[in-house]
Amino acid sequence: MHTRCSTVVHRRAPIMTSSRVNRHQTKELEIQLLREGIVESNHVAHVAVCDNRGRTLSVAGNGELGTFIRSALKPFQALAVTAAGALERYNLDDRDLAIMCGSHQGTIEQVRQVFHILWQADLDTTALRCPTPAGKKSPLEHNCSGKHAGMLAVSQQRNWPLESYLDRNHPVQKLIVARISELLGMPSDEFICAHDDCGAPTYFMQLSQMATLYAMLSSGSNLDMERIVRAMTSHPDMVGGPDAFDTVLMNLTNGALVSKSGAEGIQCIGRVGEGLGLAIKVIDGAKRAKYACAIFTLRQLGWLSPTVADTLAETYMEIGNYKRLDVVGDLPMMY
């Protein structure tokens, strides 16, 4: 069962109010799996594009759709690390920060990077409360271990309890939700949370709120968030892995886009230096559909060059000799 952080009903934050949403909204996007040109399967996706002032610029489907942000929250969980000064305290660098934001693949290089965080903070691997993946030997190999190491580093620095760092009432979790509530302009006790698969809290919010967070992340108006973006775009190999969508997208766009996936069909992207954010939710949670939807949407927004869009499509939309993904629908432009 999900654990609620609050019994207060989640409301739309004041920052999200926009009188123009309904006039610039189309139906949700449909992602089709075509087998030799014949539709075999369908997915439905909702899309929101917002700016860093919380204005909704474009919507396909329902921009106020509520869902869990899952691992797309990681760059904002990392704000606790930058705000607390843990990077400076333990002499951590941008590679360490990037893997705190990542859902990595457990490669030797990535595992060593997570271990480096723990080593610098004088922490043992046994302090990690993320599970050991099936068939693996250590929680270091879990795709969320970087995030957990960051939470532990802050807790170590502040002399907060280590054993309970995943508890929703732990000071490090309160610090995280305080930063998110500050960004969205709503009280922290209005958020509803549940434990993610790794055991850490994740939050239920509207799609437009996710897009706004990524618009703020990429705007360059906050030094802590600017450093997080620089870490992710400079070291995309720490964020995902060689074939991970986030890594490939950030590599191909040379730092113009910052990208983070979440489970169950969540994909969030920010346009660096522009203060624009994109959030996608595929209703059935299909990973293949969110990548196809992201490529289609980024192409429509003009955030990708034709060459990059075609390269991504070849990798994530042409799936095998006989199958491909196609997106049906339109995203209205407001800017």
Buried (B, 14 or more C-beta within 10 A) or exposed (E): EEEEBBEEEBEBBEBBEBEEBEEBBBBBBBBBBBEEEEEEBEBBBBBBBBBBEBBBBBBBBBBBBBBBBBBBBBBBBBBBBBBBEBBEBBEBEBBBBBBBBBBBBBBEEBBEBBBBBBBBBEBEBEBBBBBBBEEEEBBBBBBBBBBBBBBBBBBBBBEBEBEBBBBBEBBBBBBBBBBBBEBBEBEBEBBBBBBBBBBBBBBBBBBBBBBBBBBBBBBBEBEBBBBBBBBBBBBBBBBBBEEBBBBBBBBBBEBBBBBBBBBBBBBBBBBBEBBBBBBBBBBEBBBBBBBBBBBBBBBBBEBBEEEBBBBBBEBBBEBEEEBBBBBEBEBBEBE
